[in-house]
């Protein structure tokens, strides 16, 4: 490690143990009052992907255009460095998933090639395998995890890129985007395995399941196999101390992290669409303590963790393609129009008819970010900003003490 990187790692470590009032910005807790723009960062592109905060640095990437990864000083809003490596699997080094940070290294899927950079300088440290399309990264205890395009799940040393272990899976039919989670020495991932090999008379059959792998060795601890044909794709997964939650299709799942057994039977989410009761996809699922919260086109919904049943909901108009959900303390950030009169199907709405997803398209005004007190369910504030394209929605939200970062049209915005 160079002296510069070593110093950066020390500073980041010190910041992580300072009291919140000593963190950059000097304001603690969630943002409960109507915000103002403190900084606007514009490196010359329109669309940011999700960001990661590491000490006094926020790191995120461009999802299209010329791609690239960018580090911003969270105290001043100044660009620290940018990186657009060449020779990635897709040519354009776009970054559509959240970067992960381990020590003084930031790791991202850039053009679907795993690339590690110095957090302090942006200098490339190593390259890993080609990632599966849309695959997210996870990191814990000095190891980075990712699903490869070759259907192998990799554990890589975060400092060097050296392979620690790997587990082969199968591509299957209807395989889903890999979003691994790491907690307490275990990595959880959804993947496909062959159930019946192909022969001269029939094609192979596959099953998508949730796997728990030992983070140090890759040894399988358990797998959760649904009784549904083809298995499940556990999307928007959330790991708590004892449960893995997630959505598959229109159903909410809860799997015990110690055993892989269901805590309760999957709960189908339903609601009115065009005057009819339909099964609905849920987007923007987040952990809010005793509840999980997500959006459907016509409601902000909270689900009781102990049963999966709906605890409460706030009708309105919401855009599933841009939920902008995040939780800080007892404040929920989300995008949409709470308590607005329903206007039929919203853009990007996915309903389930005969068990098959059907997309809807009518227009919805967007670009309205809200904060909700989770104890009183009162809207604390609503915020919008003018953009070159009218009603441009906000994107990913990253809370920090006393504020939040959110991407908008051609800008990463710090609200405080």
N, C-alpha and C positions, 0 to 999 in steps of 0.2 A: 504494500500500500504506500503510495507517495505521501510526503509530509502534508501536502495540500489536502488530499483525501482523508488523511488521518485526522487533521484538524477539523474538517467538515463533519466527520463522524462524531468527534467529541462534542462539538457544538450541538449537533442534532440530539445526541444523547442527553446533554444537559437540559435542553429545551423540553425534552419529553418528561423530565421529572420536576421542572419548575412548577410552582402553583399557577393556576390559570391566569391570575392577574398579572403574572410576569411574562406571559406569552405575547407574541407580536400582536399589537392592537390594544392590549391592556384592558380589554373589556371581557367580562366572563359571562358564561351561560348562553342560552339560546337568544335569538333575536326576537324580542317581544314587541318592539315598537316599530312603526312604519319606517322602513329603511331608506337610506340615500346611497347613491353610488359613490364609493370612496375611490375606487380605481376602475379603469376600463383598459383591458389589455387587448391589443389588436396587432398580431404579427403579420397580418396581410392575407388572412383566409376567412371563410365564412363559418365553418362548422367545426366545433370542438367535440371531442369525445369526453368520456368521464375522466375526472381528475383525481389525483392523490396528493394529500398534504403530508410532508415529511419535515418536521421542525419548522423552519422559516421559509420553506420552499413548497410551491405547488407545481405539480407536473401533470401535463396532459398533452394530447395529440390532436392532429388534424385528421378527420375521418375521410376526407376526399381531397380534391384539388392536388396539391403537390405533396400531401402527407407531411410527416415529420413529428418529432417530439419536442416539447418546449418546457423549460423550467422558468418559473416566475418568482421573484422575491415577494413573499406574502406581506412584507412590511411596507415596501415602497411601490409595489406594482410594476417594477422594472423587469424586463426580460433578462434572465441570467445567461441562458444559452439556448440554442436550437440545434437539432440534429436531423439531417435527412440522409441516412445511409443509403448507398447504392447497392445493387446486387441482391435485393430481397426477393422472395419467392414470387411476389406479384408485381415487381418493378416499382410501382409507386409505394413508398414506405408509409402508407396510411396507418393510423392507430385508432381502432374503433372500440377497443376494450380498455379497462382501467389498468394503468401501469401499477406494478407492485414495487415496493422498496424493501431492501434487505441490507442493513448496515449502510454503507456508502455507495450502494449500487441500486440503480433503478432499472427494472426489466420490463419490456413491453413487446407485444406482438406487432411488428412493423412490416407491413406488406406480407403478413402471415409468416414472417421469420422471427424467431425469438432473438431479440437483441438486448444486450446488457450495456449500460452506460454508467459512467461516473456521475453520481448525483451532484457533485460539486462543479464539474467542468463540462459534462456532456460528451466526454471522450469515450469512444467505444471500448468496452472491456472484453467482451466475447460474444459469440453467436451460438445459438442452439439450433434445435431442429426446426423444420417447417411445421407450424401449428395447423391444426384442423381449422377449417373455415369458421370464423367467428369465435374461436376458442378463447376463453378467458384464462388468465394466469392467477395462481395463488402462491403465497410465500409464507414460510414459517420456520423459525429456528435455523436460518441459514440455508434453506432449501427452497427452490422454486419448482412449481408443478404445472404441467401443461399437457393437453392432449395433442399428439402429433397428427399430421396429415396421413401418416402411415397406420393410424388407428392404435398406436402405442401410447400409453400414458407414461410420461417421463418425470423423474425427480432429478433435478439438476442442482449442483452446488452453486449457490447464488454468487459466490465470490469469483469462481473460476469457470463455471459452465460445465464442469466435469459431471458426467452421468453418475448418479448415486445408485439408481435402480430404474427398471422399466417393467411395465406390465402390458402385454399385448392384448388388445381387444379386437372386435370385428366391426366392419363398417355397417353391415346390416341394411335393412330397408327402413326408412323413416328415422334414421339416427338423428339425435338432437345436438344442439350446441352444447359444448362442454363448459361447465361453470364450476370448477372445483372449489371446495371449502376446506380450510385447515383449522383444526381446533384440538387442543389437548393431545397432541401427538398422533392424530388421526387425520387422514385426508379423505374427503368424501367426493365421489364423482359419479355421474350417470354415464353408462357405457353399454355397448351391445356385445352379446356373446352368441355363438352358434349353438342352437338347440338341436337341430337335425341337419347334418351335412347334406350337401347336394349329391344326387346320384343320377343315373341315366334316366330316371322317370320323374324326378321332381327337383325343384329348386331348394336351396337351403332355407331353413327358417331361423329367425333370430329373435332374441328377447332383450329388450332394454331394461336395465335394472340399476338400482342405486347401490354402489359399492362403498364399503368402508375399508380403507387400506392403512396398514401401519405406516406412518410417515417416515420412519427411519429405515424400513426394510422393504416396503411394498407388499408385505404379506397380507392376504385378504383376511379381515376379521369377520365380516359378514356381508351378505348381499340381501337386498330387499327385492323380491320378485313379485310383481303385481299379477293378479289373475287375469288381467285384461289381455286380449290377443296382442302380441307384439310388445307387451310390457308398457312402461311409462317413461316419459321424458320429464324429469323433475326440473322445471324451469323456476327461475327466481328463487333459488334455494337460500335458506336462512339457517344458520347453525346457532343454537343456544346451548346452555350448559348441559342439557340432557336430551334435546330433540332436534331433528332436522325437519324443517318445514319446507314446503314448496308447492307449486302449482303444476298440474299436468292436465292439459285440455281445459275443462271447466271445473275441475275438482281440486280441493285443497287436501294436502297430505301432511301427516305428522308421523315421523319414524323415530323410535327411540334410538339415540346415538350409541348406547351401550350394546344393544342386542339386535337392532335392525327390525324390530317388530312394530306393528302399527300401534300408536297410542289410542287412536280411534279410527273408525272406518272412514275412508275418504268422503268428504262432504262436497256435493255438487253445488256450485254457486248459481243462483237463479235470480231473475229479475224481469221487469216488464220491458219489452221492446216492441214499438209499434202496436201497443195495445195487447200484446200476447206475452205470456210467461215463457221465458226462454232460459236455457243454460248459457251462462256468460263466461267469457274469459276475464281474468283479473290481471291487471298490470300494475307495475310500480309497488310490488309487495315489500313492506318494510316491517321491522320489529319495533313495536311500541310498548314494550314491557309485558303486561298481562295479555296484550292483544297483538294481532297482526293487522296491518291496514293496507288496503289496495284500492284501486279504482276500476269501476266498470263505466260504460258510457253514460249511465244515468245516476250513479251514486258513488260517493266515497264510503267505503265499507270497512268496518272493524270486525274481526273474527276472534272469538274467544279461543285462546291457546289450549285450554283444557278440554274443549269439545269440538272445535271447528265451527260451531254455530255462529251466526251473525249476532254480534253484541249490540251494534248500533250502525246506523247509516245516515248520511246526509245527501238527499237527492240534489241533483243539479245537472250541469253539462260539463263533461270531462273528456279530454282527448287522450285515449289510451296510448297513442303513439308517442306522447310526450307527457308522462305523468309528473315528472320532476318531484318525486317524493323523497323525503329524508326526514329523520327524526333527530332532534337535539333536546336533551332533557325531556320535558313534557310538552314540547312544541313540535307539531307536524308541519312541514313545508310541503305544499302540493300545488299543482297547476290546475286551473279550471274555474268554473263559475258555480260555487256552492249555492244551493237553494234557488238557482235559476229554474224557470219552467222548462221541463223536458221538451226537446225539439225533435223527437224521433231519433233515428239512428245517427250517430256522430261519425266523423271521419275516422277511418281505421277500425271502426267497431267490428269486433268478431263475435258473432253469435253462433250457436250450435243447433243445426237443424238436422234431425235424423242422425245425430252423432258426428256430423261433419261441419267443420268451420266454414262460415259464410261471411265475407267481408262486405261492409256497408260504406257508403261514400258521401252523403250530404254534408254541407259546409257547417263549420263551427267556428265562431270567433275564439281566438286563443291569445296567448301572450299575457296571461294574468297569473301571477304567483301569489300564493296566500300562505298565511301562518295561522294554525289552529291550536288553541289551548286544549290539550287532550283531557284535562280534568273537567272543564266546563263545556267543551265543544263550541266555544265562542271563537269566531274569526277575529284574530288580533289585528291583522292588517292585510291589505291586498296591494300589490305593486305591479305596475306595467311600465314599459318604456317605449318611446317611439323607435321604429326601425325602418330601414329603407324599403322593406317589404311589409305591408300592413299585416297586423295580427301574427307576426312571426312568433312562434312559441319559444318559451325558455326550454333549455335542455337539461343537462345533469346538474344536480345540486350537491355541493360539498359543504356541510356545516363546519364552522370553526367557532371558537369562543367569541361571543358577541356579534356574530355575523355569519355570512355564508358567501361562497363563490357559486356563480351560476353562469352557464354560457347562454349567450343571446346572439343576435344576428351580427356576425363579424366581430364578436367581442367575448372575452371572458371578463365577467363583471364581479367586483367585490362589493357586496352590500353590507352596510353597517348602520 
